[in-house]
Protein backbone atom coordinates (compact mmCIF):
# COMPACT_ATOMS: atom_id res chain seq x y z
CA UNK A 1 0.00 0.00 0.00
CA UNK A 2 1.28 3.46 -0.83
CA UNK A 3 1.14 6.42 1.52
CA UNK A 4 -1.64 7.95 -0.58
CA UNK A 5 -3.67 4.72 -0.37
CA UNK A 6 -3.10 4.50 3.38
CA UNK A 7 -4.20 8.11 3.90
CA UNK A 8 -7.33 7.57 1.83
CA UNK A 9 -8.17 4.26 3.54
CA UNK A 10 -7.52 5.59 7.05
CA UNK A 11 -8.74 9.19 6.80
CA UNK A 12 -10.79 9.46 3.61
CA UNK A 13 -10.32 11.32 0.34
CA UNK A 14 -9.33 14.61 1.98
CA UNK A 15 -7.58 13.17 5.00
CA UNK A 16 -4.05 14.46 4.44
CA UNK A 17 -4.40 17.04 7.23
CA UNK A 18 -5.41 14.39 9.75
CA UNK A 19 -2.70 12.04 8.50
CA UNK A 20 -0.05 14.75 8.85
CA UNK A 21 -1.22 15.46 12.38
CA UNK A 22 -1.17 11.75 13.27
CA UNK A 23 2.27 11.20 11.75
CA UNK A 24 3.67 14.34 13.37
CA UNK A 25 4.83 16.05 10.18
CA UNK A 26 3.73 19.27 8.49
CA UNK A 27 0.86 19.06 6.01
CA UNK A 28 3.08 20.36 3.18
CA UNK A 29 5.64 17.66 3.85
CA UNK A 30 3.04 14.89 3.80
CA UNK A 31 1.57 16.29 0.58
CA UNK A 32 5.04 16.33 -1.00
CA UNK A 33 5.44 12.67 -0.01
CA UNK A 34 2.00 11.77 -1.36
CA UNK A 35 2.69 13.50 -4.69
CA UNK A 36 6.18 11.94 -4.91
CA UNK A 37 7.92 15.31 -4.89
CA UNK A 38 9.97 14.34 -1.83
CA UNK A 39 10.84 11.07 -0.13
CA UNK A 40 11.05 10.79 3.66
CA UNK A 41 14.39 10.53 5.41
CA UNK A 42 15.19 7.29 7.26
CA UNK A 43 13.87 8.49 10.63
CA UNK A 44 10.58 9.62 9.08
CA UNK A 45 10.36 6.31 7.22
CA UNK A 46 10.55 4.45 10.53
CA UNK A 47 7.90 6.70 12.08
CA UNK A 48 5.62 6.10 9.11
CA UNK A 49 6.15 2.35 9.26
CA UNK A 50 5.42 2.24 12.98
CA UNK A 51 2.40 4.54 12.93
CA UNK A 52 0.86 2.78 9.91
CA UNK A 53 1.39 -0.62 11.55
CA UNK A 54 3.64 -1.62 8.64
CA UNK A 55 0.87 -1.16 6.09
CA UNK A 56 2.92 1.12 3.84
CA UNK A 57 5.30 -0.63 1.46
CA UNK A 58 8.40 1.56 1.64
CA UNK A 59 10.20 -0.29 -1.18
CA UNK A 60 7.29 0.22 -3.59
CA UNK A 61 7.03 3.84 -2.47
CA UNK A 62 10.77 4.35 -3.09
CA UNK A 63 10.45 2.78 -6.55
CA UNK A 64 7.50 5.04 -7.41
CA UNK A 65 9.37 8.10 -6.12
CA UNK A 66 12.46 7.30 -8.20
CA UNK A 67 10.33 6.76 -11.32
CA UNK A 68 8.66 10.14 -10.75
CA UNK A 69 12.06 11.75 -10.21
CA UNK A 70 13.38 10.33 -13.49
CA UNK A 71 10.26 11.54 -15.31
CA UNK A 72 10.70 15.04 -13.87
CA UNK A 73 14.31 15.18 -15.00
CA UNK A 74 13.37 14.16 -18.53
CA UNK A 75 10.81 16.96 -18.78
C-alpha positions as CSV (number, residue, x, y, z in Angstrom):
1,X,0.0,0.0,0.0
2,X,1.3,3.5,-0.8
3,X,1.1,6.4,1.5
4,X,-1.6,7.9,-0.6
5,X,-3.7,4.7,-0.4
6,X,-3.1,4.5,3.4
7,X,-4.2,8.1,3.9
8,X,-7.3,7.6,1.8
9,X,-8.2,4.3,3.5
10,X,-7.5,5.6,7.0
11,X,-8.7,9.2,6.8
12,X,-10.8,9.5,3.6
13,X,-10.3,11.3,0.3
14,X,-9.3,14.6,2.0
15,X,-7.6,13.2,5.0
16,X,-4.0,14.5,4.4
17,X,-4.4,17.0,7.2
18,X,-5.4,14.4,9.7
19,X,-2.7,12.0,8.5
20,X,-0.1,14.7,8.9
21,X,-1.2,15.5,12.4
22,X,-1.2,11.8,13.3
23,X,2.3,11.2,11.7
24,X,3.7,14.3,13.4
25,X,4.8,16.1,10.2
26,X,3.7,19.3,8.5
27,X,0.9,19.1,6.0
28,X,3.1,20.4,3.2
29,X,5.6,17.7,3.8
30,X,3.0,14.9,3.8
31,X,1.6,16.3,0.6
32,X,5.0,16.3,-1.0
33,X,5.4,12.7,0.0
34,X,2.0,11.8,-1.4
35,X,2.7,13.5,-4.7
36,X,6.2,11.9,-4.9
37,X,7.9,15.3,-4.9
38,X,10.0,14.3,-1.8
39,X,10.8,11.1,-0.1
40,X,11.1,10.8,3.7
41,X,14.4,10.5,5.4
42,X,15.2,7.3,7.3
43,X,13.9,8.5,10.6
44,X,10.6,9.6,9.1
45,X,10.4,6.3,7.2
46,X,10.5,4.5,10.5
47,X,7.9,6.7,12.1
48,X,5.6,6.1,9.1
49,X,6.1,2.3,9.3
50,X,5.4,2.2,13.0
51,X,2.4,4.5,12.9
52,X,0.9,2.8,9.9
53,X,1.4,-0.6,11.6
54,X,3.6,-1.6,8.6
55,X,0.9,-1.2,6.1
56,X,2.9,1.1,3.8
57,X,5.3,-0.6,1.5
58,X,8.4,1.6,1.6
59,X,10.2,-0.3,-1.2
60,X,7.3,0.2,-3.6
61,X,7.0,3.8,-2.5
62,X,10.8,4.4,-3.1
63,X,10.5,2.8,-6.5
64,X,7.5,5.0,-7.4
65,X,9.4,8.1,-6.1
66,X,12.5,7.3,-8.2
67,X,10.3,6.8,-11.3
68,X,8.7,10.1,-10.7
69,X,12.1,11.8,-10.2
70,X,13.4,10.3,-13.5
71,X,10.3,11.5,-15.3
72,X,10.7,15.0,-13.9
73,X,14.3,15.2,-15.0
74,X,13.4,14.2,-18.5
75,X,10.8,17.0,-18.8
